[in-house]
Amino acid sequence: MLFKCSVCGYIHEGPEAPEKCPKCGAEKDKFTALTEEEAKKVLMSVRTNDIHMEIVKLANKLKALAEEGIKIDLDPPCVALFKQAVEEATVIKQRSKAEIAGHVSRGKW
């Protein structure tokens, strides 16, 4: 079963709610059991949320590499490609972050 802390939103998986919330310390009575439908959304979204977090991590690496290429400043076409890569990595990162935020707002976390 899944239980959600009504104080901070922490989700606990187990046969019953924890005695205290591991995140905020709220007492057990602040937890509510998620419905089957709510729990299904959370469980189904675990992998896609992990994928989005990995995409954000990779976009950060891509941006750092492109910024290094800009600093090397080999030639104008090369620098232009690196600048474009910085912009595109930023867009990719922000799209995944927005999707994660959407999942959280719809209880898919």
MOFENQUI-V246594 format. One record per residue. RES is the residue in three letters. PSI is psi in whole degrees, 0 to 359 (999 if undefined). Layout:
# MOFENQUI-V246594
res:RES psi:PSI
res:RES psi:PSI
This chain:
# MOFENQUI-V246594
res:MET psi:156
res:LEU psi:139
res:PHE psi:140
res:LYS psi:132
res:CYS psi:126
res:SER psi:349
res:VAL psi:310
res:CYS psi:349
res:GLY psi:2
res:TYR psi:138
res:ILE psi:127
res:HIS psi:135
res:GLU psi:128
res:GLY psi:179
res:PRO psi:338
res:GLU psi:167
res:ALA psi:152
res:PRO psi:160
res:GLU psi:322
res:LYS psi:146
res:CYS psi:127
res:PRO psi:340
res:LYS psi:308
res:CYS psi:351
res:GLY psi:6
res:ALA psi:150
res:GLU psi:163
res:LYS psi:324
res:ASP psi:353
res:LYS psi:357
res:PHE psi:143
res:THR psi:144
res:ALA psi:135
res:LEU psi:147
res:THR psi:166
res:GLU psi:319
res:GLU psi:316
res:GLU psi:316
res:ALA psi:320
res:LYS psi:317
res:LYS psi:315
res:VAL psi:310
res:LEU psi:323
res:MET psi:334
res:SER psi:351
res:VAL psi:309
res:ARG psi:318
res:THR psi:323
res:ASN psi:319
res:ASP psi:319
res:ILE psi:314
res:HIS psi:319
res:MET psi:323
res:GLU psi:322
res:ILE psi:318
res:VAL psi:316
res:LYS psi:314
res:LEU psi:322
res:ALA psi:322
res:ASN psi:319
res:LYS psi:316
res:LEU psi:315
res:LYS psi:316
res:ALA psi:318
res:LEU psi:316
res:ALA psi:321
res:GLU psi:325
res:GLU psi:317
res:GLY psi:322
res:ILE psi:318
res:LYS psi:325
res:ILE psi:322
res:ASP psi:53
res:LEU psi:308
res:ASP psi:161
res:PRO psi:315
res:PRO psi:321
res:CYS psi:314
res:VAL psi:320
res:ALA psi:318
res:LEU psi:320
res:PHE psi:321
res:LYS psi:319
res:GLN psi:320
res:ALA psi:322
res:VAL psi:313
res:GLU psi:314
res:GLU psi:321
res:ALA psi:321
res:THR psi:317
res:VAL psi:314
res:ILE psi:313
res:LYS psi:312
res:GLN psi:325
res:ARG psi:315
res:SER psi:321
res:LYS psi:320
res:ALA psi:322
res:GLU psi:317
res:ILE psi:315
res:ALA psi:320
res:GLY psi:318
res:HIS psi:314
res:VAL psi:315
res:SER psi:339
res:ARG psi:14
res:GLY psi:17
res:LYS psi:64
res:TRP psi:999
